[in-house]
Amino acid sequence: MKFADMKYERPDFDAVSASYSALLDELEQANDPASFLETFKKIEELKCTLETMSTLSSIRHSIDTKDAFYDAENEYWDEHGPLYEVYSSRLSRIAVECPFKEDLYASIPKTWFQMAECQLKTFKEEIVPLLQKENKLASEYGKLKASAQIPYDGNVYNLSTISSLINSTDRDVRHGASDAKLAFYAEHEADFDRIYDELVHVRTQIAHEMGYQTFTELGYLRMMRLDYNRDMVANYRRQIVEDIVPTVQSLFDRQAKRLGTPTVAYYDAAMEFPNGNPTPKGTYEELIEAARTMYHEMSKETGEFIDIMIENELWDLKSRDGKQMGGYCTSIPAYKVPFIFSNFNGTSGDVDVLTHEAGHAFQYYMARNIPVTDCQWPTMESAEIASMSMEFNAWPWSHLFFKEDTEKYHFLHLSGALKFLPYGVLVDHFQHEVYDHPNMTPAERKQCWRTLEKMYQPYKDYEGAPMLEKGCWWYQQGHIFEAPFYYIDYTLAQVCALQFWARNHRNDPESWKDYTELCRCGGTLAFTDLVRHVHLKVPFEDGCLKDTVREVNAYLDSVDDTAL
């Protein structure tokens, strides 16, 4: 079924509540595995319907935030999502307390019970009003960014389309477009500060209501961190500073040399080559056909997957006014299909969408028949391995998208993966500081960001950009507002994806087999177990980063980037 034909209908909360309650009563009375599983399956069907409606509403609202109908539906889900969670929480409690739960592991993955335990530690009915407030504030942030109308050189841009100018080969254009973008954030500085300040305080209040000293503890549980903790993350961040930051500093030195500038200014950061960054060659339709060709040649499974995506129009990729920023992949459970959302802007990022978000989508496609819906997706850091590794799996077909810029794209892609790591852990460290010290003023938060930025990104040159110099870069990072502590996940996954890159580069015949196995596993294994299962090193382990970056550096050092 085409996405446009999927019917949305707002659930009747009272009717759903009655059905959910009755089924939970029945589940609570189950006295053997067979009767438990019979009722559990009925609850799964009810949850599937609810999640399908919620997802359809969310996708259509993000496609057009000006659509009055779906704007109202988004408000409904902001309001009622936490109310439905009351029943989900009761389900978790019944399952965790089930005396014969170990007999259920053959049908319901053990990780589901582990996630249920996390869920119990993150929710109780008394916090519903606070969760509703949190949802509304996060939605306000998204709508504020989507409302951007940025005037520059006689035209008006949104936050996505202005990016094409920030990638211009004309340094004056880059400079002007960057400053125009920053002017939007400066104009709304008080709004961003207020929204985030309220989010920090409401999340801290939620944590206190749940019995935690800080939101940091609660944030880890919300992210379903099943097998690692903040001490392991702190050790990982330390290794990034020691083993990755010096390498990235050298990459920025090489970039400045290519550009012929003493440093990489804030408006130069996105411009890697003086003759222009690699850009996709062809129309939107030609890029889609290139993706179809690539996935058909990659494997039988990826060929079947891409045909379903294209023929059922399971994506919305073009940037438009009123459309939310960014990109994501989600799933529509009742139809067992993924959906990709993005904002094409004419940069190499457009191809990354057809590989990164498609990597998420392919992972879901491979795991779609896992009988427990919550285990079809892995936890976030594991999910990102599938997407980031697919970007590297696509390298043999890069020429279909970039033609003569293929080698340039490969250098940009691989060096960009390394450059991302310090930034990713900076975002994580900042959030630890914010939620460990929730009474910081907005000015103190900005100073905190700037201090950490100098630790993780000492190569940043903000001369002439007072908004950035005083520590406002993070306004642009939606995860900080909308998904607290969801960012270190990208870096952990990137380290794993770079290991897949190295295996592909060495022509390891088991690399693709392990990648598809990772996708099939979905959420049936916790992060470190999954990583070991597919023969990768766990990023937290001492020496993993040093070993990973050694192979990547050898490749980058072999490239004469001044000739690209």
C-alpha positions, 0 to 999 in steps of 0.5 A: 500500500502506498503511504498516502493511502494508509488510513489514519484514524484518531483512537478513541481513548476511552475505548482503547483504555477499556480494551487495554485494561481488560487484556492486562487483567487477563494477562495478570491472571495467566498461570502458565506460559501458553495462556500468557503468550495468547493474551500477550499476542492480543496486547501486541495487536492493540499496541500495533494499531496505536503505534501505527496511528501515532506514527502516521500522525507524526510523519504527516505533521513533520511533512507539513507543520502548517497542516491544521488537521495533523497539527491538531493530531500532533497535539492529541498525541502530545497530550495522550501519549503519556496517558497510553503509557500508563497501560504500557507501564502496567504491562511491563510490571506484569511481565517483570513480575511474572514468576515463569518469565524465563520460560517465555524467553523462547518467544519473547526476547530477554531484551524485551524484559530488560527494556520493560525493567527500564520502562518501569524505572522511567514512568509512573502515572503521577508524572503524566502532566510533566511528560505532556509539558515536556512533549509540548516544549519539544514540539515548540522547538521543532516548530520554531526551527521549521518557521525560519524564513532567512533572507539573503541576497534577495531570496528567502531560505529555510534552515535546510535550503540555506545549507546549499549556500553555506557549501558555496565555492564563493567564500563571500557567499559562504560567509554571508549565508552563514551569518544570515543563518546565525542571525535567525538564531540570534533573533530567537536567542531568548526563545531557544534559551527559554524552551531549553531552560523549561525542558531542563527543569521539567525533566529534572522535576520528572527525575525527582518525582521518580526518585532520582537525584538528577535527570542524568540517571533517568536519561540513561534508563530512557535510552534503554542503556542495558549493558553500559553506564556513565563511567564507561561513557566517560572513559570512552570520551577520554579516549576520544580526546587522547586518540581522535582529537589530534587526528582531527586537528591534522585533518583540519590543518589539511583542510586549511591548506587545501583552502589556502586559509590560515585556519578553517573559519566557522563559515569554511567548515563545511567547505572541504575543497576549493573547487567545491565539495562533491555533489550528487550528479543528476536529478532527483529522479536519477538519484532514486534510480541510482539507489535502485540500481545499487541496492539491486546489485548489492544483494537480493534482500536489498533489491527487494527492500528498495523496490518496496520503498520506491513503489509504495512511496515510503519516503518524503525527501524534498525540502519545502517550506513548513516541513520540519528540519532534519531526517529520520527513519521510522516504521509503520507497524501494521504494514511492516514497512519503514518510512524515510523523512529527509530534506534534500538540499543538493549536497552530498548529504542527499546521498547519505540519506539514501544510504544512512536512513535507508540503512535504518530502513533495511535493518527494520525490513530484515527484522520486521517479522520478529514477533514482538514489535518492540524488538524489531528495532534495536536500542539507539546505539545499535540501530545507528550501526546499521545506518552508518555501516550502510553508508560504507557498504555503498562505496562500490556504487558511489560513482553512480551518484558522484561520477568524477567526484567519487574519490573526493566523496570517499575522502570527505566521507571517511574524514568526516566520520572521524571529524564527527566523533569529537563533536558527538561526545561534546554533545554528550558531555554537555548534556551530562553537565547540564543535567548534573547542574540543572540550576545553571543559568542560560548564560552559564550553559552557553559558557559550559558549551564553549569550554567543552568545545575548546576541549573537544574541538580546539580547531574551531575558529569563531572570529567574527561570530559573537553568537558562536563565541559565546556558546550558542552552536548547540541551538542547532542540535535538535537532539539536545532539545528533543531526545536528551542523551541520544547522541553518544549513540551516533559516535559509538555506532560510527566506531563500529561502522568504521570497523565494517569499513576496514573489513570491507577495505580488506575484502573480508568475505564475512563482512556483509554476512555479519552486517545482515546478521546485525540487521536481522537481530533487531533488538534481540541483543543488547549493544555490547552483546550485538557488537561482539556477536557480529565480530566487532570490537566494543568501543568502550574497550581500551585500545579500540579507538586507537586500533580503528583510527590507525587503519582509517588514517593509513587510507587517508594518508595515502590520498593526495587530497590537494589533487582532488 
